[in-house]
């Protein structure tokens, strides 16, 4: 998860640490930093310059001769951009400056005119992909001031390693929650620069048109056919937008977090996703048949051309977003090309939904694709933050793309979310952590993370789990882990109090396996371990999403793997092979999970003993196998008898 350090500080104003201190703190909280990048690196020599005069180059039709005011005074600059504006501010690299990539600016004579510096484009400063024109700075600036500081580029991009169970960390709010001394209570979403627009302000306070499996507003209908896979779907209708480039502050903020600006509508949805962790999607409302959205499973034989231009056949078990006639998006994964927002879009439907994580994961794996949205939905998003997310995105779209919110936000919610409750016993905390914590201490440690005490009784506290942790806080031991993490692993004593765990006898099957393993090894047979997965023909149980064709079946026995080992040894000139394996075999069961059974298999090839000076040793035969079986049977089945025929 790539985050902007400045964005973190804006989300949680009480974070008073340096980037280095923040990275160290995250590591102690279980979210180590994989990589950190100083975004202002390479911009030390770039300053703010103002163009006093811009006129055509006397000896070149496509060049402009400028007079630029910078820290050292007025200097002539030859510029290749045709749209230089007099009185405007630009990033300026004077003679001697070194730009990102090691390019050094020198005094040059270009078509008979001297150029003592360069007006820079985004590409030349490694701030974007636009190299066609120089970077115009909006507003007023101090001439000669350091460009990185004046443009708000003194920032760090921090790449945080997020474990699969911590989907709450896939946002700036989630990371800031870990850094702020007050945790969840310290989060204050910064005001968006929406200007004085009443329409944008109204979007912040938009009401909800609540419904069950179906809801309507502003001429748009939303229906949920599978509430188990989509418990809630919010939609906001925004009319009269003008799709175009995002303002520089928005593009810069996305770029600082590692995202690529696209247009003002899409960038607004990505901004809220990176801020709150809630994926959103914008449809071109005119392209939705009958202004209808239906969330349900795919129809047989359907396919969808996704935003990346790929035609993707979908299976009936996949969850789709449809209009009145056809699919328009793969739920939680990617939208469709036929309903995407384009330069000609005037009205949009903004989607903010809650999809079941396992469903998104299976769909994504079956299609062989991954997106920022699916990555978050797979790990679970905060169901309590959906309304905030859709209002914030709607206001940002209205502020940057114009238009107005039409009607109320459509809220189809057949299964309202209720916070889970988990009981925690201080005695159990002491038992697992080796350190005693009073109930009040536990409450103080968990409160910054959003856990609220719902009740007390005897030696137990009942906590309400916040929405951002409802996916991975399911048991008492999960809360105990949070106590240890918040207390600080480095704060525990180096020597814990003595503790002698109780002894639990192994399962009889494991005891039998240990005895058989010892018997066979003592008889000179080596243990082998072969994969449980194999190609077609090795088994009858087929995986739904195999990694490869060679690992598509669960094996019906362990002998095939041993025979492959024998084949490999013989190909290398080793003919005397003694191998055994203890493992599980799988058999299909109609309308039920496959049956598992414990198996032992052995293979003997070649001679009974190595070649001696006295002559050749006799080869193995069926009686050797019988002897091995007798060894096994004598231990596993006392009194049994082995017959060879």
N, C-alpha and C positions, 0 to 999 in steps of 0.2 A: 504494500500500500504506500504510494507516494504522496507525501503531504508537504505543504508549504509551512515553514516555521512561522512566518508572519501571519498566515491565516489561522494557525493554532492560537497565536497570541490574541488575535481579534475575537475568536470564538470564546476564549477564556481569558479575560483581561488580567486575572490574578496570576498568570504564569510569569514569574519573574526569574527566569533562568536563561542562560545562554544556550545556543544550539547544542554545544558539547555536553552541558549539564542535562539537557532534556534527553539526549541520546542515552546517557548513562542511567538516568532514572527509568527510561522505558525498558532498558535491559533488565534492571532489577524487578520490574513489574511483569516480566515474562514476554516482552515484545521487543526483542533485540533489533537493532538497526543494521540492515545489510549494507547500505551505501548512503553516503551523504555528499551533497554537491553544493558548493558555494555559487549561487547564481550570478553574483557580481564579479566572480573571478574573470580576469581578462578585460574588465571594463574600467580599470583604475585610471587610464589615461584619457578616457572619453569625457567630455564636458558638454555643458549646454551652450549652444551657439544660436545666434539670431541672424537671419538674413536681412541685411539692410537694403540690398539692391540685387535684382536678378534681371539680366538682359541676355539676349542671344549672343552666343560666341561669334566673334567677327569672322572666324575662319572655319566654322563647322556648324552645319544646320541642326545637328542633333545634340549639341552641347549647350550648356547654360553657364555664363560667367557671372559669378556671385561675389558680392562683398559681404563677408561674414564678420560679425562682432563676437569675439571670444575673450578669454581671460587676458590674453596678451595684446588685445587691441583689435583693429580691423585688418583682415587678411583677405587676399583674393583666393577664390576657390573655383575650380572648373568642375561642373557637375553634369552627369549624364542623364539625370532625371528631368523630364520636361515640365513637371508640375511644381517647381519651386515657387513658394509664395513669399513675397516681401513682407517683413515684419513677423514672420512665423519663427518658431523655435524648433531646432533640430538637434539630435546628437551629433557632436562635432569631434573629430579626431585630429588634433593639431600635428604639426611636423614633429616626428620623434615618437609619436604614440604607437603602441603595439596592440593590435586588435586580437580577439580570440582566434586561435589558430596560428599565432606567431607572425601575422602580417604587419610589417612596420611601415608607417606613413613617412614619406620623404617629400622634399620640395621637388616638384616636377614641372617641366615645360610641356604643355599640351596644345598642339596646333598653334604655337606661337605665343601662348599666354601662360604665365606662371600660376601654379596651383599650390598653395601652402596649407594643405590639410584636406580633409574629406568629410562631407556630409554623409552620414551612414544610413544604410537600410537595416531592416530587422535581420536579414540573413547575414549581413556582415558583422553584426553584433551577436550572432548565435541566439537570437531571441524569437525567431520565427522563420518561415519559409519564403516570405515576401522579399524578393530581391529586385523587383521591377522598379520600385520607387523608394525614395528616402523616407525615413520615419518621422512623420509630422507629430509634434507634441502639442496636445490640446492644453489651453490655459496659459497662465503667465508663469515665467520661471526667471530665476536669477542667472544672468549671463555669466558663464565661466564656472558655475557650480558643478560639482561632480554629477555626471549623468545618472549613475546608479542610485545615488541617494535621492536626487530630485525626482526621478521617475519611479521611486518605490521599488527598486530592484535589489536592494540590500536584503537578500533573503537566502534561505537554505532550503533545498529540496531534500527531504529525508525519506528514505525507502525503508519502511518498517516491515519486519517479518511477522506475518499474522498466521497463527495456527488455525486449522479448519474449524475449531469449535468457537472461535472468537470473531464471529461476524460483526459484532458491535464495534470492532476496531477498524472497519473498512470505511471510515469517515473521519473528517477533521474533528467533529464533535466527540467521537469515540476516543480518539487519541488524546484530545485535550482533557477529557474526563480522567484519564490516567495520570496526567501531569499536574492538574490543578490541585492545590492543597485541600480544597473543599469538594473536589470531585464533581459529581453531578450538579451540586448546588452552585458551582462556580461557572456553569455554562450560561453565557448570555449571547444569543445570536445577534451579530452586528446588524445595524440598520443598513438596508440596501440603498444605494444612491439612486432612489427613484425620482428625485426631483420634487416638483410641486404638483405632479399629476394626481388629480383626484381619482382617476380610474385605477391607477396602481395602488393607491392607498385603500380603495374600496376592496380590492382583491384580497388584501390582508385580513379583512373582516367578513369575507363572504360566508353566507350561511350554507347549511347543508339540506338538500332535498333527500331526506332519509327514506329508505325502503328496504324490503327484505331481499328476495332474489331478483327483484326488478325495481327500477327507479327511473324517473323522468324529470327533465328540466330543460328549458330553452330549446324545445323541439327535438331533443336527443333522448333515446331510450337505451338503457343498459340492463342486460339480463344475465344472470349467472345460472348456468345449468348444472354445474358441479360444485356445490358449496364446499365439499371436502377438499377440493383442489384449489379453490379460490374463495376464501372466506369473506373477502371484501374487495370492492372495486370502486374507486372514486374517479369521476370525470369532470373536468372543468371546460366549458365552452367559451372560447375567446374569439371574438369577431373583429375583423378590420385590422389584422396585423400586417406589417410590412417587413417581409423577410429580407435580411441583409447582413452585413458584417456586424459583429458585436462591438460595443464600445471598447476602447483600449483597456480600461480597468478590468473588464470582465475577461477579455482575451488574455491579459497578463496574469490574472489570478489563475485561470485554468492552466496556462503554460507553466506557471510556477509549481503546479501540482502534477505536471507531466501529461496533461491532456492537450489535445490539438483542437483549437477553435474551428468551428464549422460555420454556423450562422447564429444569429441572436436567439432564435427559438430553441434550437438544439443545445446551444451553449448554456441557456438558462436551466434546462433540465439536467445537464451534466454538472452545473454548478451546485444545484441542490443535492444531487446524488453524492458528490464529493464532500459536501458539507454535512449532510444528515445521514447518508448511507442508504437512502431510499431511491431506487431506480425509477425513472419516469420515462414516458414516451409521448410524443406528439404526433397525432394523425392529422392529415389534411381532411377536414370535415366534409368538404365537397366530394371527396372520393369515397366516402362511406355510404353505401347504398341505404336509402331510407333513414339516414342519420341514426343507425342502430349499431350497437355493440352487443354481441352474444359471446359469453365465455363458456366454452364446452369442449368436449373431446372432438378430435378430428373425424371427418367422415371417410369411409373407405375410398381409396383411390385419390385423395386430395393431394395437392402439392402447392408450394408457395415459393415465389421468387423473393428472397430476402433482400435486405438493404445492400448486401455485398454483391448482389447480382447473380447469386447462385440459385438455381432451381432445386428445391429440396422436397422430395417426397416425404410425406408425414404418415405415421402409423396411427391407427385408431386409438391407441392408448395415450397419445400425446394431447396436451391441453392447448387449444387454439383460441385466438381472438378472431371473431368473424363479424362481418357486417350482415346485412339481410340476405346476401347472395353468396359470399365467398370468404375464405380466410384472408385476414389482413395482417396477422402477426402470429408468431410462435410465442405462447405465453411465457414470460420470464426470460426469453432468450434473445429474440431479435424481431424487429418489425418487418413489414413487407414493403417492397419497392413501390407497388402500385398505390400505396396510401401515404407515402412519405411526404414530409414538408419540403416544398421547393420554393424557388424565387417567386412563383406565381400564386402561392398560397395566400388566401385572405382570411379564412376561418379555420381554427384548429380545435381539436378535442385533445385535451391534456389528460393522459392516463396516469393514475397512481394506484397500484394494485398490490395485493398480498397473495402470493402463490406458495403452494406447499413445496418445501425444499426438496423432498425426495422426487417429486414429479419433475421439477426443473432439472435436477441432476440426471435422471434417467433420460429425459428428452435431449439434453445437451450431449450426453455420451452417445446416444443412438445416432445423432446427427453429426457427431465428430466436430463440434464447434464450441467455442467458449467466448463469452462477451463480458464486459464489465457488469452488465445487469445480471446475467446468470451466475456469475461469481458471487454476487451478493445474495441473490435469492437462494442459492444452494446452502448458504451458511445461515440464512434467516435474517430478515429485516425487522425493524422495530414496529410492531403493529400500533403502538400508541403514538407514533410520530407521523402517521400518514396524513392527517389533516393539516398539520403544520407544514409538511413538505409540499402538498399540492397548493396551498395558499401562497407559500413563499415562491414557488415556481411560477404561479399565475401572475403574481405581482411583478416578478422580475421580467417576465415576457412582455407584460403591458408596458413596463418602464422602458424596455430596450427595443421592442418591436411595435409599440403602439397598440391600438385597439382597446377593447374593453371586455370585461367579464360579463357574459350574458346569463342572467338568472342566477340560481344557486348552484353550488357544487353538487353534482349528482353522486349519491352515496348508496350503492347497492351493497347491503351488508346482511346476508342471511345468518351469519354466525358471529355476533359481536364478541370481541376478545375480552377475556377476564384474566387478570393477573394470577399466575399460579401461586400456590402457597406451599412453603417448605418449612418443616419443623427442624429446629436445631437445638441440641442439648449441649450445654457447656461441658458436661462430663465427658461427652463423646469427643469434643474438641480437644480436651486435655489428654484423652486416651490416644488419639491419633497424632497429635503434634508434640506430645511430651511436655507441654507447658500449659499451665492453668490460666484461663481467661475468665474474668467475671462476666456476668451477663451484660452489665453496663459497658464493659470494654468491647465486647463483641458487637453490641449495637452501635457504638461509636466508630468501630472499624468498618462496618458494612453500610452505614448511612451515607457516606460520600459516594458510594457506588450506586445509590438509588434504592437499596433494600430498606423497606419500611416494616417496623414491627406491627403486626396485626393482632397479636394476642400473646398472653403469658399464662403458663400453667405448670406448676411444679418446677421441675428441672428442665424446662423447655421454653423456647421462644418460637413463635410462628411469624415468618417473614413473608411479605408480599414481594414477589419477584418483579423487577421493573421490565418494561417491554424490551429494552435493548439486551437483556440477559435471559429472556424467556426460553431461548433455544438450548442453552447449555447449563442452566441452573435448575436441575430437576430433582436432585436428591440431597440429603443432608451432607454427604461428603463433598458435594459441589460447593456448598456454603462454607464448609471447613477450609476448602482450598482457597476461597476468597479471603477468609480470615488470615490465613498464613501469608498470602500474597500481599495483602494490605498492611499487615503488621511489618512485613519485610523479611525475606528469607535471611538477609544478612544480620537481622536483629535477634535471631534465635541464638541461645547459648551454644558455644562450641561443643560442650559436653552435655548431652541430654541425660536425664535421670535414667538409671538402669531399668530395663524392661525386658522381661522374658516372655516371648510369645508362646501361646499354647501350641501343642502339637496336634495336628489333625492327620489321621492315617490316610494314606493314599487310597484312591479307589481300587477295588480288587482287580480291575482290568489293568491299571497301571502297574500294580504289583506283579501281575502275571507277565506283562511285557518286560519288566526289569529282569525277572527270573529267566525268561526265554532268551533275552539278549545275552545274559551272562553265560548260559549254557552253550549257545551257538558260537560265541566268541572263544570260549574255552576249547571248543572242538576245532578251532582253526578257521572258522568261517568269518569273513569280514562283513561288517554291516554297511549297507549302502542306503542312500536316501535319494529317491527319485521324485520328480514333481507329481502332484496330484492331477495336473492338467495335461492333456495330450491331444493329438489330432483326431479327426474323424476316424472311427474304427477302433479306437482305444476304449470307448465307453458309449453309453446310451443316454447320459445326462448332458444336455447341451446348454452352454451359457448363453444368456440373453445378449450380453455385450462383451464378447471375447476380445482380448488384446490383440490376438492374431489367430490365423487359421490353425497354427500348430498348438494352440492352447485353447481350443474351443470345447473340449469335452472333459468331464470328470471321469477318471478311469474306473473301470469295473473291477479291476484286480491290480495287484502289484507286480505280477510276473512280467508284463510287457516292458516295464521300465528296466527290470533286471536284465532281460534279454538284450536290450539296447546297450547296456553296459558291457555285456559279454561280447557283442558284436564290435564295440569300440575297442575293447582289449585285443581281440583277435586280429583286428585290422592293424594293430601295432605290434603283432608278433607274440602277444601274451596269450597262450592257449590254456594254461592251468589257472582257472578262475574259480573262486569259492565266494559266493555272495549271498546275503540274506537281507530281507527288509521287513520291518514291522510298520504297518500303516493302515489307512482306511480305504475301503472300496465303496463305490456309490452305485446304486441301482434306482431306476426311475419308479415312481409310484404315481398312479393316476390321480390327478387333482390334489396332490399333496407334495410336500418337499421330498427330495430324494432320500431313500433309505441308506444309512451308513452302517457299515460292519467292519469290525477289526479283522485284519488278515495278516498272515505271515507267509512269506514266499522265500524260496531258496533255490539257487542254481549251482550245480557242480559240473565243471567241464575239465577235460584233460586228464592228468594223472593224479593218483592218490597222494603221491609224494614226489619231491624233486628227484631228478635223475642222479643216480649214485654210480660209483665206480664198479659196483657189483652187477649192474645191469639196469634195464628199464623197469620203472615202477608200473604196476598194473593200472589201467585206466578206471575211472569211476564207472559204476554200473547201477542198476536199479536197487541193489542191496545196500548201497551207500545211502541212497535216499531213504530207504526203509530204516536204516540205523539213525539217521537224523530225525525222522518222524518218531521213532521210539524215544529218542531223547526228549522231544517236545511232549509226546504223550505221557511219558512217565511223570512229568512235572504237572502238566495241565490236566491230564485225565488219568489219575492213578488207577491202576487195575485194567486199563485199556489195552488193546492188542492191535498191532499193525499187520496187515496182510498185503503182500505184493503179488499181483497176478496179472 
